[in-house]
Amino acid sequence: MAKTYIFGHKNPDTDAISSAIIMADFEQQTGNTEATPYRLGDVNAETQYALDHFKVDAPELLNDNLADQEVILVDHNEFQQSADSIADAQVKHVVDHHRIANFETAAPLYYRAEPVGCTATILYKMYQERGFEIKPHIAGLMVSAIISDSLLFKSPTCTEEDVNAAEALKAIADVDLESYGLEMLKAGASTSDKSATDLLTADAKSFNMGDYTTRIAQVNTVDIDEVFERQDELEKAMLEASANEKYDLFVLVITDIINSDSKILVVGAEKDQVGVAFDVKLENGTAFLPGVVSRKKQVVPQITETLTK
């Protein structure tokens, strides 16, 4: 049996890493013994906390050329967010909770996308539907991914299905959702020891929005002001990345995980359009966005709508 490569998006977050591991376990329970999880980038501090807590090894970094290889995508579908050789791969499955864009295949495939807050929630449902065993470490990774994507159930992307899944899984994982979740989020919220490049790449995605290529990075923190003390350094790095990668717009979203607000820093020729998107005036390239915590639901659609008018 040929190997099946399973991976989430570039600059992986907790859902991308966890869902690759979970999906590999799911596939193995179907009889696909060659299902293997991979990652498309470094493991961040939050994800490492979860892996360490549940004693799970991080997936291997994917370096293989995927031409004619069987792959399963989790937590993404857009090719610019995927492996560099994805266009030459045989995509057999996708399990995702994002918009569908810049995605096509030469052959039919299994595609499951649901409007929930986390890919792991969908995977939990798939286990339930097949009657598959959910091992404690798999339950732990599911819980971790749900907490991460929902910011401990505070994000507007969080649905009743996400909450119900986490509640059902907590006993198997042997965790208290509130205490474990807060410690995990805090583990990923320290920014003082990270370079500007680290902050801009740890959780960043590229989007095609009409005629524009937009890069949106997000950093979770407990102190927005501390991050903005480095504004000049961050702006310089954003401009350099934009020049190298030909981004028309680069948006950095700094999210306060305690108070559920964000402040943005914007560079690029189309930066004024971001002010239009949020009905705010950018001052020195920044604006405060009260109640905004979700890139997927509260940032990407708004900017997309403005840039495609």
KOLLO-282624 format. One record per residue (C-alpha): residue number from 1; x, y, z. Coordinates in nm, 4 decimals. Layout:
site num NUM; x X; y Y; z Z
...
This chain:
site num 1; x 0.0000; y 0.0000; z 0.0000
site num 2; x 0.1355; y 0.3429; z -0.0955
site num 3; x 0.1874; y 0.6068; z 0.1689
site num 4; x -0.0889; y 0.8622; z 0.2268
site num 5; x 0.0440; y 1.2052; z 0.3236
site num 6; x -0.1802; y 1.3948; z 0.5658
site num 7; x -0.1145; y 1.7572; z 0.6568
site num 8; x -0.2631; y 2.0926; z 0.7467
site num 9; x -0.1682; y 2.4367; z 0.6161
site num 10; x 0.1640; y 2.6206; z 0.6136
site num 11; x 0.2547; y 2.8023; z 0.9358
site num 12; x 0.0515; y 2.5400; z 1.1214
site num 13; x -0.1592; y 2.6167; z 1.4261
site num 14; x -0.2898; y 2.3694; z 1.6823
site num 15; x -0.5825; y 2.2592; z 1.4653
site num 16; x -0.3586; y 2.1997; z 1.1621
site num 17; x -0.1095; y 1.9862; z 1.3555
site num 18; x -0.3679; y 1.8048; z 1.5670
site num 19; x -0.6030; y 1.7319; z 1.2781
site num 20; x -0.3211; y 1.5761; z 1.0748
site num 21; x -0.2446; y 1.3392; z 1.3630
site num 22; x -0.6131; y 1.2691; z 1.4253
site num 23; x -0.6915; y 1.2076; z 1.0574
site num 24; x -0.3987; y 0.9668; z 1.0307
site num 25; x -0.5378; y 0.7707; z 1.3265
site num 26; x -0.8841; y 0.7728; z 1.1658
site num 27; x -0.7442; y 0.6434; z 0.8369
site num 28; x -0.5484; y 0.3724; z 1.0143
site num 29; x -0.8690; y 0.2537; z 1.1786
site num 30; x -1.0216; y 0.2202; z 0.8294
site num 31; x -0.7324; y -0.0082; z 0.7328
site num 32; x -0.5061; y 0.2469; z 0.5665
site num 33; x -0.1929; y 0.1479; z 0.7545
site num 34; x 0.0273; y 0.3836; z 0.5500
site num 35; x -0.1594; y 0.7001; z 0.6543
site num 36; x 0.1103; y 0.9323; z 0.7902
site num 37; x 0.0760; y 1.2807; z 0.9426
site num 38; x 0.3100; y 1.5619; z 0.8396
site num 39; x 0.3490; y 1.9316; z 0.9092
site num 40; x 0.4253; y 2.2256; z 0.6812
site num 41; x 0.6200; y 2.4358; z 0.9277
site num 42; x 0.7467; y 2.4698; z 1.2816
site num 43; x 0.5333; y 2.3744; z 1.5801
site num 44; x 0.4347; y 2.6845; z 1.7767
site num 45; x 0.4527; y 2.7124; z 2.1554
site num 46; x 0.0806; y 2.6621; z 2.2089
site num 47; x 0.0736; y 2.3451; z 2.0008
site num 48; x 0.3885; y 2.2143; z 2.1668
site num 49; x 0.2200; y 2.2596; z 2.5045
site num 50; x -0.0666; y 2.0380; z 2.3880
site num 51; x 0.1648; y 1.7759; z 2.2380
site num 52; x 0.3729; y 1.7639; z 2.5549
site num 53; x 0.0660; y 1.7435; z 2.7793
site num 54; x -0.0707; y 1.4424; z 2.5927
site num 55; x 0.2735; y 1.2905; z 2.5228
site num 56; x 0.2405; y 1.2993; z 2.1445
site num 57; x 0.5304; y 1.3471; z 1.9038
site num 58; x 0.5047; y 1.6249; z 1.6478
site num 59; x 0.4576; y 1.5066; z 1.2890
site num 60; x 0.7619; y 1.5017; z 1.0638
site num 61; x 0.8281; y 1.8117; z 0.8529
site num 62; x 0.7181; y 1.7464; z 0.4946
site num 63; x 1.0059; y 1.7780; z 0.2478
site num 64; x 0.8973; y 1.5219; z -0.0132
site num 65; x 0.7845; y 1.6091; z -0.3637
site num 66; x 0.4169; y 1.5145; z -0.3766
site num 67; x 0.3911; y 1.4567; z -0.7518
site num 68; x 0.1491; y 1.1654; z -0.8056
site num 69; x 0.1389; y 1.0977; z -0.4300
site num 70; x -0.1884; y 1.0412; z -0.2452
site num 71; x -0.2620; y 1.3200; z 0.0009
site num 72; x -0.5305; y 1.4208; z 0.2475
site num 73; x -0.5694; y 1.7876; z 0.3372
site num 74; x -0.6975; y 1.8950; z 0.6767
site num 75; x -0.7797; y 2.2445; z 0.8027
site num 76; x -0.7245; y 2.4046; z 0.4605
site num 77; x -0.7923; y 2.3691; z 0.0912
site num 78; x -0.6476; y 2.6762; z -0.0816
site num 79; x -0.3395; y 2.5710; z -0.2756
site num 80; x -0.1330; y 2.8775; z -0.1790
site num 81; x -0.1663; y 2.7676; z 0.1852
site num 82; x -0.0638; y 2.4091; z 0.1099
site num 83; x 0.2499; y 2.2172; z 0.0179
site num 84; x 0.4520; y 2.3652; z -0.2672
site num 85; x 0.3947; y 2.0609; z -0.4897
site num 86; x 0.0251; y 2.0198; z -0.4070
site num 87; x -0.0886; y 2.0909; z -0.7642
site num 88; x 0.0859; y 1.7709; z -0.8784
site num 89; x -0.0501; y 1.5514; z -0.5984
site num 90; x -0.3540; y 1.3259; z -0.5956
site num 91; x -0.5842; y 1.4869; z -0.3407
site num 92; x -0.8100; y 1.2083; z -0.2154
site num 93; x -0.9732; y 1.3696; z 0.0866
site num 94; x -1.0253; y 1.7139; z 0.2356
site num 95; x -1.1645; y 1.7820; z 0.5833
site num 96; x -1.1943; y 2.1538; z 0.6483
site num 97; x -1.3967; y 2.4368; z 0.8017
site num 98; x -1.2848; y 2.7297; z 0.5845
site num 99; x -1.4037; y 2.8912; z 0.2636
site num 100; x -1.3312; y 2.7001; z -0.0573
site num 101; x -1.1051; y 2.8953; z -0.2937
site num 102; x -0.8186; y 2.8344; z -0.5376
site num 103; x -0.8828; y 2.4611; z -0.5235
site num 104; x -0.9364; y 2.2073; z -0.7986
site num 105; x -0.8598; y 1.8431; z -0.8643
site num 106; x -0.8387; y 1.6255; z -1.1735
site num 107; x -1.0446; y 1.3468; z -1.0176
site num 108; x -1.3399; y 1.3141; z -0.7792
site num 109; x -1.2592; y 1.3149; z -0.4108
site num 110; x -1.4064; y 1.2928; z -0.0642
site num 111; x -1.4625; y 1.6494; z 0.0552
site num 112; x -1.6132; y 1.7342; z 0.3905
site num 113; x -1.6461; y 2.0964; z 0.4927
site num 114; x -1.8739; y 2.2223; z 0.7666
site num 115; x -1.9380; y 2.5705; z 0.9115
site num 116; x -1.8031; y 2.4870; z 1.2552
site num 117; x -1.5225; y 2.6444; z 1.4535
site num 118; x -1.2625; y 2.3735; z 1.4159
site num 119; x -1.1614; y 2.0878; z 1.1870
site num 120; x -1.1212; y 1.8627; z 1.4906
site num 121; x -1.4937; y 1.9004; z 1.5593
site num 122; x -1.5685; y 1.7506; z 1.2182
site num 123; x -1.3208; y 1.4718; z 1.2807
site num 124; x -1.4888; y 1.3972; z 1.6145
site num 125; x -1.8190; y 1.3562; z 1.4282
site num 126; x -1.6511; y 1.1249; z 1.1770
site num 127; x -1.5261; y 0.9015; z 1.4600
site num 128; x -1.8756; y 0.8950; z 1.6083
site num 129; x -2.0341; y 0.8078; z 1.2747
site num 130; x -1.7987; y 0.5148; z 1.2201
site num 131; x -1.7972; y 0.3977; z 1.5800
site num 132; x -1.4183; y 0.4292; z 1.5966
site num 133; x -1.2262; y 0.4335; z 1.9230
site num 134; x -1.1131; y 0.7763; z 2.0423
site num 135; x -0.7964; y 0.7179; z 2.2408
site num 136; x -0.7150; y 0.9567; z 2.5293
site num 137; x -0.4360; y 1.1347; z 2.3408
site num 138; x -0.6569; y 1.1750; z 2.0338
site num 139; x -0.9337; y 1.3175; z 2.2527
site num 140; x -0.6780; y 1.5528; z 2.4057
site num 141; x -0.5667; y 1.6796; z 2.0672
site num 142; x -0.9284; y 1.7265; z 1.9606
site num 143; x -0.9996; y 1.9305; z 2.2735
site num 144; x -0.6813; y 2.1327; z 2.2268
site num 145; x -0.7652; y 2.2176; z 1.8670
site num 146; x -1.1199; y 2.3222; z 1.9551
site num 147; x -1.0017; y 2.5418; z 2.2416
site num 148; x -0.7338; y 2.6967; z 2.0211
site num 149; x -0.9575; y 2.7788; z 1.7254
site num 150; x -1.2415; y 2.9029; z 1.9455
site num 151; x -1.0205; y 3.0926; z 2.1927
site num 152; x -1.1755; y 2.8905; z 2.4733
site num 153; x -1.5234; y 2.9175; z 2.3193
site num 154; x -1.5149; y 3.3000; z 2.2974
site num 155; x -1.4700; y 3.3323; z 1.9214
site num 156; x -1.7764; y 3.4047; z 1.7037
site num 157; x -1.6707; y 3.1067; z 1.4918
site num 158; x -1.7452; y 2.8759; z 1.7846
site num 159; x -2.0646; y 2.6754; z 1.7400
site num 160; x -2.2753; y 2.4606; z 1.9674
site num 161; x -2.1243; y 2.1585; z 1.7947
site num 162; x -1.7739; y 2.2676; z 1.8969
site num 163; x -1.8778; y 2.3123; z 2.2590
site num 164; x -2.0642; y 1.9809; z 2.2660
site num 165; x -1.7669; y 1.7978; z 2.1170
site num 166; x -1.5277; y 1.9436; z 2.3737
site num 167; x -1.7651; y 1.8590; z 2.6581
site num 168; x -1.7944; y 1.5007; z 2.5354
site num 169; x -1.4179; y 1.4643; z 2.4939
site num 170; x -1.2958; y 1.6164; z 2.8203
site num 171; x -1.3554; y 1.3016; z 3.0248
site num 172; x -1.1650; y 1.0854; z 2.7749
site num 173; x -0.8821; y 1.3397; z 2.7666
site num 174; x -0.8988; y 1.3820; z 3.1460
site num 175; x -0.8820; y 1.7617; z 3.1420
site num 176; x -1.0738; y 2.0528; z 3.2858
site num 177; x -1.1582; y 2.2638; z 2.9824
site num 178; x -1.1237; y 2.6024; z 3.1518
site num 179; x -0.7984; y 2.5485; z 3.3401
site num 180; x -0.6250; y 2.3422; z 3.0720
site num 181; x -0.7465; y 2.5718; z 2.7964
site num 182; x -0.6252; y 2.8883; z 2.9649
site num 183; x -0.2816; y 2.7401; z 3.0335
site num 184; x -0.2501; y 2.6224; z 2.6741
site num 185; x -0.3498; y 2.9609; z 2.5311
site num 186; x -0.1122; y 3.1415; z 2.7650
site num 187; x 0.1705; y 2.9127; z 2.6545
site num 188; x 0.1270; y 3.0439; z 2.3029
site num 189; x 0.0711; y 3.4075; z 2.3989
site num 190; x 0.4224; y 3.5015; z 2.5089
site num 191; x 0.5747; y 3.7388; z 2.2526
site num 192; x 0.8764; y 3.8957; z 2.4233
site num 193; x 1.1158; y 3.6172; z 2.3234
site num 194; x 1.0076; y 3.6097; z 1.9578
site num 195; x 1.1588; y 3.8002; z 1.6674
site num 196; x 0.9479; y 4.0131; z 1.4347
site num 197; x 0.9761; y 3.7399; z 1.1731
site num 198; x 0.8590; y 3.4810; z 1.4249
site num 199; x 0.5523; y 3.6900; z 1.5067
site num 200; x 0.4703; y 3.7464; z 1.1413
site num 201; x 0.5048; y 3.3840; z 1.0332
site num 202; x 0.3806; y 3.1781; z 1.3289
site num 203; x 0.0158; y 3.2034; z 1.2211
site num 204; x -0.0038; y 3.3644; z 0.8782
site num 205; x -0.2037; y 3.2854; z 0.5662
site num 206; x -0.2108; y 3.4244; z 0.2130
site num 207; x -0.5386; y 3.4953; z 0.0359
site num 208; x -0.6289; y 3.5802; z -0.3210
site num 209; x -0.8857; y 3.8598; z -0.2969
site num 210; x -0.9932; y 3.9682; z -0.6417
site num 211; x -0.6840; y 4.1093; z -0.8121
site num 212; x -0.4913; y 4.1368; z -0.4864
site num 213; x -0.2716; y 3.9033; z -0.2856
site num 214; x -0.3263; y 3.9636; z 0.0831
site num 215; x -0.1234; y 3.8287; z 0.3727
site num 216; x -0.2951; y 3.8156; z 0.7112
site num 217; x -0.0963; y 3.7198; z 1.0203
site num 218; x -0.2412; y 3.6835; z 1.3678
site num 219; x -0.0676; y 3.6931; z 1.7041
site num 220; x -0.2399; y 3.6046; z 2.0309
site num 221; x -0.1222; y 3.7918; z 2.3382
site num 222; x -0.2239; y 3.9031; z 2.6851
site num 223; x -0.0732; y 4.2498; z 2.6288
site num 224; x -0.1378; y 4.4269; z 2.2973
site num 225; x 0.0651; y 4.7322; z 2.3984
site num 226; x 0.3740; y 4.5196; z 2.4568
site num 227; x 0.3599; y 4.3979; z 2.0981
site num 228; x 0.3088; y 4.7472; z 1.9576
site num 229; x 0.6198; y 4.8722; z 2.1341
site num 230; x 0.7901; y 4.6959; z 1.8426
site num 231; x 0.5790; y 4.8581; z 1.5709
site num 232; x 0.8730; y 4.9974; z 1.3722
site num 233; x 1.0447; y 4.6591; z 1.3725
site num 234; x 0.7251; y 4.4821; z 1.2682
site num 235; x 0.6485; y 4.7316; z 0.9904
site num 236; x 0.9969; y 4.6926; z 0.8460
site num 237; x 0.9648; y 4.3140; z 0.8414
site num 238; x 0.6164; y 4.3350; z 0.6864
site num 239; x 0.7384; y 4.5646; z 0.4094
site num 240; x 1.0335; y 4.3377; z 0.3369
site num 241; x 0.8077; y 4.0324; z 0.3194
site num 242; x 0.5634; y 4.2182; z 0.0943
site num 243; x 0.8425; y 4.3154; z -0.1450
site num 244; x 0.9861; y 3.9637; z -0.1550
site num 245; x 0.6541; y 3.7809; z -0.1892
site num 246; x 0.4681; y 4.0496; z -0.3863
site num 247; x 0.1883; y 4.0992; z -0.1342
site num 248; x -0.0412; y 4.3900; z -0.2181
site num 249; x -0.1510; y 4.4078; z 0.1428
site num 250; x -0.0127; y 4.2780; z 0.4718
site num 251; x -0.2351; y 4.2858; z 0.7792
site num 252; x -0.1121; y 4.1913; z 1.1256
site num 253; x -0.3899; y 4.1184; z 1.3754
site num 254; x -0.2821; y 4.1355; z 1.7404
site num 255; x -0.5491; y 3.9669; z 1.9517
site num 256; x -0.5978; y 4.0046; z 2.3260
site num 257; x -0.7077; y 3.6561; z 2.4321
site num 258; x -0.8286; y 3.7765; z 2.7714
site num 259; x -1.0477; y 4.0695; z 2.6653
site num 260; x -1.1370; y 3.9404; z 2.3166
site num 261; x -1.0316; y 4.2504; z 2.1211
site num 262; x -0.7742; y 4.3119; z 1.8484
site num 263; x -0.5543; y 4.5872; z 1.7122
site num 264; x -0.4316; y 4.5761; z 1.3542
site num 265; x -0.1160; y 4.6971; z 1.1832
site num 266; x -0.1401; y 4.7385; z 0.8060
site num 267; x 0.1125; y 4.8014; z 0.5281
site num 268; x 0.0777; y 4.8018; z 0.1512
site num 269; x -0.0592; y 5.0069; z -0.1344
site num 270; x -0.4162; y 4.9040; z -0.0511
site num 271; x -0.3975; y 4.9660; z 0.3233
site num 272; x -0.6657; y 5.2365; z 0.3161
site num 273; x -0.9100; y 4.9707; z 0.1961
site num 274; x -0.8704; y 4.7973; z 0.5310
site num 275; x -1.0029; y 5.1078; z 0.7029
site num 276; x -1.2997; y 5.0998; z 0.4667
site num 277; x -1.3570; y 4.7310; z 0.5398
site num 278; x -1.3866; y 4.7924; z 0.9134
site num 279; x -1.5311; y 5.1448; z 0.8972
site num 280; x -1.2380; y 5.2824; z 1.0946
site num 281; x -0.9672; y 5.5388; z 1.0305
site num 282; x -0.6160; y 5.4022; z 1.0307
site num 283; x -0.3795; y 5.6098; z 1.2413
site num 284; x -0.0135; y 5.5442; z 1.1717
site num 285; x -0.1232; y 5.2250; z 0.9983
site num 286; x -0.3119; y 5.0955; z 1.3017
site num 287; x -0.6678; y 5.0637; z 1.4263
site num 288; x -0.8385; y 4.9090; z 1.7287
site num 289; x -1.1104; y 4.6541; z 1.6507
site num 290; x -1.3236; y 4.5830; z 1.9590
site num 291; x -1.4674; y 4.2332; z 1.9754
site num 292; x -1.2671; y 4.1083; z 1.6768
site num 293; x -1.0839; y 3.7806; z 1.7426
site num 294; x -1.1472; y 3.5609; z 1.4386
site num 295; x -0.9463; y 3.5996; z 1.1189
site num 296; x -1.1753; y 3.3573; z 0.9385
site num 297; x -1.5055; y 3.5224; z 1.0276
site num 298; x -1.4255; y 3.8813; z 1.1262
site num 299; x -1.1282; y 3.9782; z 0.9086
site num 300; x -1.1023; y 3.7813; z 0.5839
site num 301; x -1.4648; y 3.8282; z 0.4653
site num 302; x -1.4644; y 4.2011; z 0.5394
site num 303; x -1.1406; y 4.2732; z 0.3538
site num 304; x -1.2373; y 4.0401; z 0.0690
site num 305; x -1.5670; y 4.2213; z 0.0192
site num 306; x -1.3951; y 4.5602; z 0.0038
site num 307; x -1.1167; y 4.4526; z -0.2325
site num 308; x -1.3519; y 4.2765; z -0.4734
site num 309; x -1.6051; y 4.5569; z -0.5143
